[in-house]
Amino acid sequence: MSDETEVKRIRGTGWKSVYDTLRNEILALTLPPGQLLDEMSLAERFDMSRSPVREALIRLGAEELVVTLSNRSTIVAPIEVATFPKYVEALDIAQRMNTRLAAALRTDTDLKLIAKREKAFATAVKTGNHLAMSEANKEFHMAIAYAGKNQYLASFYDKLLSQGQRMLHLHFEYLERTHEGYLLTDEHSLMLEAIRDKNVDLADELAHAHTRQFQDNFINFMRENYTTDVPLGPARAAE
């Protein structure tokens, strides 16, 4: 690699390649919760200086995917099962409100985008690629949020969906093992139809059921796999 190339990468988008790679590995659980992320080791891995690596870690920290400890070392953020019931509570409210608003306010243009995202998710499910599935799932739900025309609720929902992507991977594993993966695509299809029909109450009901399905399956996964080495913290039943 030439010095000129290195300078251009650092001044431009050098951090972006590190960010994208680490983000994908964290979301896919290739980098497990609690994994130490050493700047020097990462700099050697990506063949660049520590500055873009540090920038990438800062941005991952802003998304709460990594945590800086008191000794200034950085680790992949733990998945805190103890706070899962409160997370689901917030997700349920955000999901229901955004879906209700979408059913009430969606335009034909909004509907086309939601339908496009619904098809993209169904395609991702067929690949069995959990990262592609979680990204497509988020895009589907955010298309619904944008149709609701409330940027504050959409922003809150976006943050919750991002925080839940790793848990969604475990949810996918459970559905694949129990052969209930069809539930995901069917529920998305029903939500799309409710929004298309502008049936606000049904959209609300489906959004709530969608959250509960995620909650129940995640808890079942944790009960079956509690001997995992992943530091998840103490589990407790959802409220």
Backbone as CSV, one residue per row, in Angstrom:
resi,resn,N_x,N_y,N_z,CA_x,CA_y,CA_z,C_x,C_y,C_z
1,MET,0.854,-1.198,0.000,0.000,0.000,0.000,0.888,1.245,0.000
2,SER,0.603,2.175,-0.900,1.424,3.373,-0.990,1.052,4.355,0.101
3,ASP,2.017,5.264,0.415,1.740,6.296,1.416,0.589,7.174,0.973
4,GLU,0.506,7.436,-0.343,-0.556,8.305,-0.867,-1.928,7.684,-0.630
5,THR,-2.026,6.377,-0.856,-3.297,5.692,-0.635,-3.700,5.744,0.824
6,GLU,-2.703,5.546,1.718,-2.975,5.574,3.155,-3.476,6.944,3.581
7,VAL,-2.862,8.012,3.083,-3.271,9.374,3.435,-4.686,9.631,2.976
8,LYS,-5.016,9.234,1.754,-6.360,9.464,1.230,-7.394,8.717,2.051
9,ARG,-7.044,7.485,2.478,-8.008,6.697,3.222,-8.255,7.287,4.594
10,ILE,-7.200,7.723,5.265,-7.357,8.291,6.596,-8.129,9.603,6.537
11,ARG,-7.848,10.420,5.554,-8.525,11.716,5.441,-9.947,11.565,4.946
12,GLY,-10.198,10.464,4.263,-11.523,10.276,3.699,-12.374,9.311,4.491
13,THR,-12.416,8.072,4.026,-13.357,7.111,4.603,-12.664,5.908,5.224
14,GLY,-11.410,6.056,5.656,-10.704,4.942,6.272,-11.460,4.366,7.445
15,TRP,-12.006,5.221,8.300,-12.743,4.761,9.479,-14.002,3.995,9.078
16,LYS,-14.569,4.347,7.909,-15.845,3.753,7.486,-15.692,2.261,7.224
17,SER,-14.590,1.854,6.625,-14.392,0.428,6.353,-14.254,-0.348,7.662
18,VAL,-13.574,0.240,8.638,-13.438,-0.394,9.954,-14.801,-0.456,10.634
19,TYR,-15.512,0.653,10.611,-16.842,0.742,11.224,-17.791,-0.292,10.631
20,ASP,-17.860,-0.337,9.299,-18.785,-1.261,8.632,-18.462,-2.711,8.973
21,THR,-17.183,-3.052,8.939,-16.774,-4.434,9.216,-17.078,-4.819,10.656
22,LEU,-16.688,-3.970,11.599,-16.919,-4.288,13.013,-18.413,-4.298,13.336
23,ARG,-19.153,-3.358,12.781,-20.604,-3.312,13.034,-21.261,-4.613,12.564
24,ASN,-20.913,-5.052,11.357,-21.487,-6.299,10.845,-21.108,-7.485,11.711
25,GLU,-19.855,-7.524,12.162,-19.400,-8.642,12.985,-20.043,-8.627,14.370
26,ILE,-20.309,-7.441,14.893,-20.987,-7.332,16.193,-22.444,-7.757,16.066
27,LEU,-23.129,-7.264,15.038,-24.542,-7.588,14.847,-24.744,-9.066,14.545
28,ALA,-23.789,-9.657,13.830,-23.889,-11.082,13.495,-23.385,-11.974,14.618
29,LEU,-22.920,-11.360,15.724,-22.395,-12.070,16.881,-21.105,-12.822,16.573
30,THR,-20.456,-12.474,15.448,-19.130,-13.012,15.162,-18.159,-12.486,16.209
31,LEU,-18.331,-11.213,16.569,-17.653,-10.640,17.723,-18.647,-10.716,18.881
32,PRO,-18.442,-11.606,19.827,-19.430,-11.834,20.880,-19.456,-10.707,21.909
33,PRO,-20.561,-10.579,22.635,-20.635,-9.599,23.720,-19.488,-9.782,24.694
34,GLY,-18.843,-8.661,25.069,-17.737,-8.714,26.007,-16.375,-8.851,25.362
35,GLN,-16.338,-9.065,24.054,-15.056,-9.220,23.353,-14.238,-7.933,23.432
36,LEU,-12.979,-8.047,23.812,-12.085,-6.893,23.866,-11.744,-6.430,22.451
37,LEU,-11.806,-5.123,22.238,-11.454,-4.520,20.949,-10.242,-3.627,21.164
38,ASP,-9.088,-4.173,20.911,-7.836,-3.463,21.132,-7.478,-2.629,19.906
39,GLU,-7.249,-1.335,20.117,-6.967,-0.441,18.991,-5.747,-0.878,18.197
40,MET,-4.702,-1.257,18.882,-3.471,-1.651,18.195,-3.690,-2.888,17.333
41,SER,-4.376,-3.878,17.906,-4.644,-5.107,17.154,-5.529,-4.833,15.949
42,LEU,-6.520,-3.967,16.137,-7.402,-3.622,15.028,-6.663,-2.840,13.945
43,ALA,-5.763,-1.960,14.362,-4.969,-1.199,13.404,-4.126,-2.138,12.549
44,GLU,-3.568,-3.160,13.185,-2.777,-4.143,12.443,-3.671,-4.964,11.518
45,ARG,-4.836,-5.326,12.010,-5.761,-6.125,11.201,-6.190,-5.386,9.937
46,PHE,-6.510,-4.103,10.089,-7.002,-3.330,8.948,-5.886,-2.602,8.193
47,ASP,-4.666,-2.784,8.659,-3.498,-2.205,7.996,-3.626,-0.692,7.857
48,MET,-3.900,-0.037,8.974,-3.994,1.422,8.970,-3.603,1.950,10.349
49,SER,-3.533,3.256,10.464,-3.155,3.855,11.740,-4.283,3.715,12.757
50,ARG,-4.014,4.084,14.009,-5.018,3.942,15.065,-6.100,5.009,14.996
51,SER,-5.839,6.124,14.319,-6.826,7.219,14.270,-8.150,6.794,13.654
52,PRO,-8.180,6.191,12.448,-9.465,5.762,11.890,-10.115,4.647,12.703
53,VAL,-9.297,3.806,13.328,-9.834,2.756,14.186,-10.546,3.382,15.380
54,ARG,-9.909,4.383,15.982,-10.503,5.068,17.133,-11.815,5.755,16.729
55,GLU,-11.819,6.374,15.549,-13.034,7.039,15.060,-14.163,6.025,14.873
56,ALA,-13.835,4.860,14.324,-14.840,3.818,14.128,-15.411,3.356,15.467
57,LEU,-14.559,3.201,16.467,-15.017,2.760,17.795,-15.892,3.815,18.460
58,ILE,-15.561,5.079,18.242,-16.372,6.168,18.796,-17.780,6.117,18.209
59,ARG,-17.859,5.891,16.908,-19.165,5.836,16.251,-19.951,4.595,16.670
60,LEU,-19.269,3.494,16.858,-19.937,2.290,17.353,-20.416,2.498,18.790
61,GLY,-19.655,3.275,19.558,-20.060,3.599,20.915,-21.315,4.447,20.945
62,ALA,-21.421,5.367,19.979,-22.611,6.218,19.892,-23.860,5.383,19.602
63,GLU,-23.683,4.229,18.961,-24.797,3.326,18.672,-24.971,2.284,19.775
64,GLU,-24.157,2.399,20.829,-24.214,1.503,21.980,-23.890,0.059,21.614
65,LEU,-23.049,-0.111,20.587,-22.608,-1.443,20.196,-21.289,-1.810,20.871
66,VAL,-20.544,-0.801,21.313,-19.326,-1.036,22.093,-19.386,-0.166,23.343
67,VAL,-18.599,-0.559,24.338,-18.580,0.154,25.614,-17.127,0.412,26.003
68,THR,-16.849,1.642,26.447,-15.516,1.972,26.951,-15.517,1.826,28.461
69,LEU,-14.617,0.992,28.967,-14.548,0.722,30.406,-13.733,1.787,31.130
70,SER,-13.739,1.715,32.454,-13.042,2.720,33.269,-11.534,2.730,33.015
71,ASN,-10.979,1.591,32.596,-9.544,1.537,32.291,-9.239,1.955,30.849
72,ARG,-10.294,2.481,30.170,-10.207,3.013,28.803,-10.119,1.939,27.729
73,SER,-10.247,0.675,28.107,-10.314,-0.379,27.098,-11.739,-0.441,26.549
74,THR,-11.881,-0.959,25.348,-13.177,-1.019,24.692,-13.583,-2.464,24.467
75,ILE,-14.836,-2.779,24.773,-15.354,-4.131,24.555,-16.665,-4.058,23.772
76,VAL,-17.027,-5.171,23.149,-18.342,-5.276,22.525,-19.388,-5.202,23.635
77,ALA,-20.405,-4.391,23.448,-21.413,-4.196,24.496,-22.097,-5.509,24.868
78,PRO,-22.243,-5.784,26.170,-22.966,-6.984,26.611,-24.437,-6.890,26.212
79,ILE,-25.078,-8.036,26.091,-26.529,-8.079,25.908,-27.127,-8.264,27.293
80,GLU,-27.809,-7.265,27.781,-28.301,-7.275,29.162,-29.705,-7.870,29.240
81,VAL,-29.769,-9.144,29.552,-31.061,-9.817,29.656,-31.887,-9.254,30.807
82,ALA,-31.231,-8.792,31.842,-31.952,-8.264,33.008,-32.826,-7.073,32.646
83,THR,-32.416,-6.312,31.631,-33.195,-5.138,31.224,-34.101,-5.438,30.031
84,PHE,-34.124,-6.687,29.588,-34.914,-7.048,28.410,-36.400,-6.710,28.547
85,PRO,-37.043,-6.981,29.700,-38.461,-6.636,29.816,-38.741,-5.148,29.578
86,LYS,-37.859,-4.259,30.063,-38.055,-2.822,29.855,-37.805,-2.450,28.395
87,TYR,-36.843,-3.140,27.776,-36.585,-2.901,26.349,-37.822,-3.260,25.528
88,VAL,-38.394,-4.422,25.800,-39.569,-4.869,25.052,-40.753,-3.937,25.293
89,GLU,-40.860,-3.439,26.490,-41.934,-2.495,26.818,-41.839,-1.245,25.951
90,ALA,-40.629,-0.717,25.827,-40.418,0.469,24.991,-40.617,0.140,23.518
91,LEU,-40.108,-1.021,23.089,-40.264,-1.430,21.687,-41.732,-1.583,21.325
92,ASP,-42.498,-2.168,22.219,-43.918,-2.386,21.959,-44.647,-1.061,21.743
93,ILE,-44.371,-0.105,22.606,-45.019,1.209,22.477,-44.629,1.882,21.168
94,ALA,-43.330,1.881,20.867,-42.854,2.529,19.641,-43.399,1.830,18.402
95,GLN,-43.412,0.508,18.432,-43.882,-0.252,17.270,-45.361,-0.022,17.028
96,ARG,-46.150,-0.018,18.080,-47.586,0.181,17.934,-47.911,1.604,17.468
97,MET,-47.252,2.588,18.058,-47.543,3.973,17.687,-47.158,4.264,16.237
98,ASN,-45.980,3.825,15.819,-45.541,4.072,14.446,-46.407,3.338,13.444
99,THR,-46.822,2.127,13.779,-47.657,1.351,12.863,-49.063,1.929,12.777
100,ARG,-49.597,2.395,13.901,-50.905,3.065,13.901,-50.873,4.313,13.019
101,LEU,-49.855,5.114,13.204,-49.741,6.343,12.420,-49.593,6.046,10.940
102,ALA,-48.844,5.006,10.617,-48.667,4.641,9.214,-50.002,4.245,8.585
103,ALA,-50.806,3.490,9.337,-52.110,3.079,8.827,-53.024,4.288,8.601
104,ALA,-52.884,5.276,9.450,-53.745,6.463,9.349,-53.272,7.457,8.296
105,LEU,-51.965,7.575,8.116,-51.421,8.686,7.327,-50.667,8.279,6.068
106,ARG,-50.500,7.019,5.810,-49.652,6.590,4.694,-50.180,7.116,3.359
107,THR,-49.251,7.396,2.462,-49.580,7.777,1.100,-49.337,6.573,0.191
108,ASP,-49.728,6.684,-1.056,-49.481,5.592,-1.993,-47.978,5.363,-2.171
109,THR,-47.212,6.446,-2.133,-45.756,6.336,-2.248,-45.182,5.589,-1.040
110,ASP,-45.679,5.919,0.155,-45.252,5.218,1.369,-45.565,3.733,1.244
111,LEU,-46.752,3.433,0.765,-47.201,2.043,0.669,-46.308,1.234,-0.276
112,LYS,-45.901,1.853,-1.367,-45.020,1.168,-2.320,-43.675,0.837,-1.681
113,LEU,-43.152,1.768,-0.869,-41.873,1.527,-0.207,-41.998,0.418,0.836
114,ILE,-43.086,0.433,1.610,-43.293,-0.606,2.627,-43.402,-1.973,1.947
115,ALA,-44.147,-2.032,0.836,-44.297,-3.294,0.103,-42.957,-3.771,-0.442
116,LYS,-42.145,-2.830,-0.915,-40.812,-3.173,-1.425,-39.943,-3.745,-0.314
117,ARG,-39.991,-3.118,0.860,-39.206,-3.597,1.993,-39.715,-4.948,2.493
118,GLU,-41.013,-5.163,2.415,-41.588,-6.441,2.837,-41.083,-7.568,1.935
119,LYS,-41.015,-7.321,0.636,-40.505,-8.317,-0.304,-39.010,-8.559,-0.080
120,ALA,-38.271,-7.485,0.217,-36.833,-7.619,0.456,-36.574,-8.479,1.685
121,PHE,-37.408,-8.327,2.711,-37.238,-9.145,3.909,-37.536,-10.608,3.603
122,ALA,-38.607,-10.865,2.856,-38.954,-12.244,2.497,-37.821,-12.901,1.710
123,THR,-37.179,-12.127,0.852,-36.041,-12.637,0.082,-34.871,-12.941,0.999
124,ALA,-34.624,-12.052,1.972,-33.516,-12.255,2.914,-33.741,-13.496,3.763
125,VAL,-34.979,-13.766,4.150,-35.296,-14.942,4.952,-34.906,-16.213,4.207
126,LYS,-35.123,-16.223,2.894,-34.815,-17.408,2.089,-33.314,-17.685,2.036
127,THR,-32.509,-16.645,2.205,-31.054,-16.828,2.166,-30.527,-17.446,3.455
128,GLY,-31.257,-17.273,4.551,-30.806,-17.767,5.845,-29.690,-16.944,6.450
129,ASN,-29.365,-15.809,5.834,-28.308,-14.930,6.338,-28.908,-14.017,7.399
130,HIS,-28.531,-14.241,8.661,-29.156,-13.514,9.757,-28.875,-12.015,9.711
131,LEU,-27.699,-11.633,9.278,-27.386,-10.204,9.195,-28.248,-9.541,8.135
132,ALA,-28.370,-10.179,6.975,-29.228,-9.641,5.913,-30.678,-9.578,6.380
133,MET,-31.091,-10.568,7.148,-32.464,-10.602,7.656,-32.717,-9.474,8.644
134,SER,-31.779,-9.248,9.565,-31.982,-8.206,10.578,-31.961,-6.812,9.955
135,GLU,-31.102,-6.624,8.960,-31.050,-5.323,8.286,-32.340,-5.091,7.495
136,ALA,-32.810,-6.140,6.798,-34.039,-6.015,6.014,-35.254,-5.822,6.919
137,ASN,-35.237,-6.473,8.076,-36.323,-6.302,9.043,-36.394,-4.858,9.524
138,LYS,-35.230,-4.310,9.832,-35.197,-2.921,10.293,-35.691,-1.973,9.203
139,GLU,-35.280,-2.200,7.966,-35.692,-1.331,6.868,-37.199,-1.401,6.643
140,PHE,-37.776,-2.589,6.822,-39.233,-2.732,6.685,-39.959,-1.908,7.738
141,HIS,-39.538,-2.067,8.984,-40.217,-1.352,10.063,-39.970,0.159,9.996
142,MET,-38.804,0.568,9.534,-38.543,2.005,9.410,-39.317,2.609,8.249
143,ALA,-39.593,1.830,7.209,-40.447,2.323,6.124,-41.841,2.611,6.669
144,ILE,-42.291,1.762,7.589,-43.572,1.996,8.257,-43.497,3.266,9.105
145,ALA,-42.409,3.424,9.839,-42.254,4.604,10.705,-42.255,5.893,9.896
146,TYR,-41.564,5.901,8.761,-41.526,7.105,7.926,-42.913,7.439,7.382
147,ALA,-43.725,6.406,7.156,-45.089,6.634,6.679,-45.957,7.268,7.754
148,GLY,-45.535,7.159,9.017,-46.295,7.732,10.120,-46.099,9.219,10.302
149,LYS,-45.080,9.786,9.615,-44.852,11.238,9.577,-44.516,11.885,10.922
150,ASN,-43.970,11.113,11.856,-43.561,11.707,13.131,-42.081,11.398,13.336
151,GLN,-41.242,12.393,13.082,-39.798,12.161,13.110,-39.281,11.794,14.498
152,TYR,-39.941,12.254,15.538,-39.493,11.943,16.889,-39.762,10.481,17.237
153,LEU,-40.955,10.013,16.921,-41.279,8.609,17.161,-40.439,7.703,16.263
154,ALA,-40.210,8.126,15.023,-39.403,7.338,14.088,-37.965,7.218,14.581
155,SER,-37.412,8.311,15.093,-36.041,8.310,15.596,-35.906,7.393,16.809
156,PHE,-36.869,7.460,17.706,-36.872,6.602,18.887,-36.965,5.136,18.479
157,TYR,-37.822,4.848,17.529,-38.018,3.489,17.020,-36.745,2.973,16.354
158,ASP,-36.097,3.827,15.580,-34.858,3.466,14.899,-33.799,3.025,15.912
159,LYS,-33.673,3.776,16.992,-32.687,3.442,18.026,-33.004,2.105,18.677
160,LEU,-34.259,1.868,18.978,-34.656,0.607,19.606,-34.417,-0.580,18.676
161,LEU,-34.741,-0.415,17.406,-34.532,-1.500,16.450,-33.046,-1.828,16.317
162,SER,-32.216,-0.788,16.309,-30.769,-0.998,16.210,-30.248,-1.736,17.442
163,GLN,-30.715,-1.321,18.615,-30.270,-1.953,19.859,-30.700,-3.413,19.937
164,GLY,-31.784,-3.756,19.256,-32.305,-5.113,19.347,-31.834,-6.062,18.262
165,GLN,-30.974,-5.597,17.361,-30.601,-6.448,16.231,-29.866,-7.713,16.643
166,ARG,-29.003,-7.625,17.653,-28.291,-8.835,18.083,-29.254,-9.827,18.723
167,MET,-30.205,-9.331,19.496,-31.197,-10.220,20.082,-32.062,-10.841,18.998
168,LEU,-32.272,-10.082,17.918,-33.065,-10.599,16.805,-32.366,-11.784,16.148
169,HIS,-31.031,-11.773,16.139,-30.293,-12.907,15.584,-30.587,-14.181,16.366
170,LEU,-30.644,-14.060,17.686,-30.961,-15.216,18.522,-32.402,-15.655,18.282
171,HIS,-33.270,-14.691,18.063,-34.670,-14.950,17.731,-34.763,-15.734,16.421
172,PHE,-33.973,-15.336,15.426,-33.943,-16.045,14.149,-33.500,-17.492,14.332
173,GLU,-32.484,-17.697,15.172,-31.993,-19.052,15.415,-33.092,-19.935,15.989
174,TYR,-33.856,-19.358,16.910,-34.948,-20.113,17.527,-35.999,-20.470,16.482
175,LEU,-36.388,-19.519,15.641,-37.407,-19.775,14.626,-36.949,-20.825,13.626
176,GLU,-35.669,-20.781,13.251,-35.151,-21.759,12.298,-35.143,-23.161,12.905
177,ARG,-34.760,-23.254,14.161,-34.690,-24.558,14.814,-36.081,-25.146,15.037
178,THR,-37.061,-24.294,15.301,-38.425,-24.770,15.547,-39.268,-24.771,14.277
179,HIS,-38.634,-24.386,13.155,-39.302,-24.362,11.847,-40.532,-23.457,11.840
180,GLU,-40.417,-22.328,12.546,-41.522,-21.374,12.585,-41.141,-20.052,11.912
181,GLY,-40.152,-20.113,11.037,-39.698,-18.904,10.369,-40.759,-18.232,9.525
182,TYR,-41.757,-19.013,9.106,-42.826,-18.441,8.295,-43.592,-17.360,9.045
183,LEU,-43.563,-17.424,10.384,-44.293,-16.437,11.183,-43.828,-15.017,10.873
184,LEU,-42.546,-14.848,10.631,-41.996,-13.516,10.390,-42.563,-12.906,9.120
185,THR,-42.479,-13.649,8.016,-42.955,-13.109,6.744,-44.472,-12.953,6.742
186,ASP,-45.182,-13.891,7.371,-46.635,-13.789,7.437,-47.074,-12.555,8.223
187,GLU,-46.418,-12.293,9.342,-46.788,-11.136,10.161,-46.509,-9.831,9.423
188,HIS,-45.393,-9.757,8.731,-45.094,-8.559,7.954,-46.133,-8.342,6.864
189,SER,-46.537,-9.425,6.232,-47.545,-9.334,5.171,-48.878,-8.822,5.718
190,LEU,-49.260,-9.316,6.886,-50.519,-8.877,7.494,-50.445,-7.405,7.908
191,MET,-49.293,-6.967,8.411,-49.122,-5.561,8.775,-49.231,-4.671,7.535
192,LEU,-48.625,-5.113,6.450,-48.708,-4.366,5.201,-50.158,-4.221,4.752
193,GLU,-50.918,-5.319,4.832,-52.327,-5.277,4.404,-53.145,-4.333,5.285
194,ALA,-52.902,-4.344,6.588,-53.638,-3.463,7.496,-53.338,-1.999,7.188
195,ILE,-52.085,-1.706,6.897,-51.701,-0.335,6.554,-52.298,0.056,5.208
196,ARG,-52.291,-0.881,4.268,-52.891,-0.607,2.954,-54.380,-0.287,3.095
197,ASP,-55.062,-1.023,3.992,-56.501,-0.823,4.195,-56.815,0.339,5.130
198,LYS,-55.761,0.969,5.671,-55.920,2.050,6.646,-56.735,1.611,7.863
199,ASN,-56.506,0.360,8.254,-57.189,-0.204,9.415,-56.280,0.017,10.636
200,VAL,-56.491,1.127,11.292,-55.614,1.542,12.381,-55.626,0.561,13.546
201,ASP,-56.808,0.121,13.950,-56.894,-0.783,15.098,-56.234,-2.126,14.823
202,LEU,-56.429,-2.649,13.618,-55.809,-3.925,13.264,-54.293,-3.774,13.170
203,ALA,-53.834,-2.660,12.631,-52.393,-2.406,12.547,-51.773,-2.389,13.938
204,ASP,-52.459,-1.743,14.869,-52.019,-1.696,16.267,-51.941,-3.101,16.850
205,GLU,-52.992,-3.880,16.649,-53.064,-5.237,17.181,-51.941,-6.117,16.622
206,LEU,-51.689,-6.001,15.331,-50.647,-6.807,14.695,-49.252,-6.397,15.164
207,ALA,-49.054,-5.098,15.337,-47.757,-4.606,15.817,-47.485,-5.127,17.221
208,HIS,-48.499,-5.126,18.055,-48.353,-5.636,19.425,-48.039,-7.132,19.415
209,ALA,-48.764,-7.890,18.589,-48.532,-9.336,18.496,-47.129,-9.626,17.973
210,HIS,-46.646,-8.782,17.080,-45.306,-8.943,16.502,-44.248,-8.790,17.592
211,THR,-44.430,-7.814,18.457,-43.496,-7.619,19.571,-43.540,-8.792,20.533
212,ARG,-44.745,-9.253,20.855,-44.886,-10.362,21.798,-44.258,-11.639,21.259
213,GLN,-44.351,-11.851,19.939,-43.752,-13.038,19.343,-42.235,-13.002,19.493
214,PHE,-41.653,-11.820,19.252,-40.215,-11.635,19.433,-39.834,-11.873,20.890
215,GLN,-40.603,-11.303,21.812,-40.324,-11.443,23.241,-40.368,-12.899,23.677
216,ASP,-41.431,-13.592,23.320,-41.608,-14.979,23.768,-40.532,-15.899,23.203
217,ASN,-40.209,-15.729,21.933,-39.223,-16.605,21.318,-37.812,-16.329,21.826
218,PHE,-37.512,-15.060,22.107,-36.195,-14.741,22.647,-36.035,-15.355,24.027
219,ILE,-37.056,-15.242,24.853,-37.003,-15.815,26.205,-36.872,-17.336,26.131
220,ASN,-37.608,-17.965,25.210,-37.504,-19.416,25.053,-36.095,-19.813,24.612
221,PHE,-35.514,-19.013,23.717,-34.145,-19.286,23.283,-33.194,-19.225,24.465
222,MET,-33.335,-18.206,25.303,-32.434,-18.035,26.439,-32.596,-19.175,27.442
223,ARG,-33.807,-19.638,27.644,-34.031,-20.744,28.573,-33.376,-22.022,28.079
224,GLU,-33.377,-22.211,26.755,-32.796,-23.419,26.176,-31.278,-23.346,26.087
225,ASN,-30.726,-22.124,26.072,-29.298,-21.964,25.821,-28.593,-21.196,26.932
226,TYR,-29.072,-21.314,28.140,-28.521,-20.512,29.221,-27.107,-20.915,29.612
227,THR,-26.639,-22.042,29.088,-25.275,-22.477,29.392,-24.262,-21.853,28.441
228,THR,-24.714,-20.989,27.546,-23.813,-20.352,26.585,-22.718,-19.567,27.288
229,ASP,-21.591,-19.411,26.601,-20.470,-18.651,27.153,-20.662,-17.152,26.992
230,VAL,-21.672,-16.740,26.223,-21.913,-15.320,26.020,-22.381,-14.698,27.320
231,PRO,-21.724,-13.605,27.792,-22.109,-12.983,29.075,-23.410,-12.206,28.951
232,LEU,-24.503,-12.857,29.310,-25.814,-12.257,29.128,-26.396,-11.695,30.421
233,GLY,-25.858,-12.041,31.545,-26.408,-11.572,32.803,-27.595,-12.405,33.222
234,PRO,-28.141,-12.164,34.397,-29.246,-12.978,34.897,-30.526,-12.742,34.126
235,ALA,-31.213,-13.816,33.786,-32.467,-13.701,33.034,-33.628,-13.613,33.995
236,ARG,-34.683,-12.976,33.532,-35.917,-12.973,34.311,-37.092,-12.912,33.332
237,ALA,-38.201,-13.380,33.751,-39.363,-13.442,32.863,-39.817,-12.035,32.487
238,ALA,-40.303,-11.909,31.276,-40.812,-10.604,30.833,-42.090,-10.283,31.580
239,GLU,-42.278,-8.995,31.794,-43.477,-8.566,32.521,-44.648,-8.399,31.560
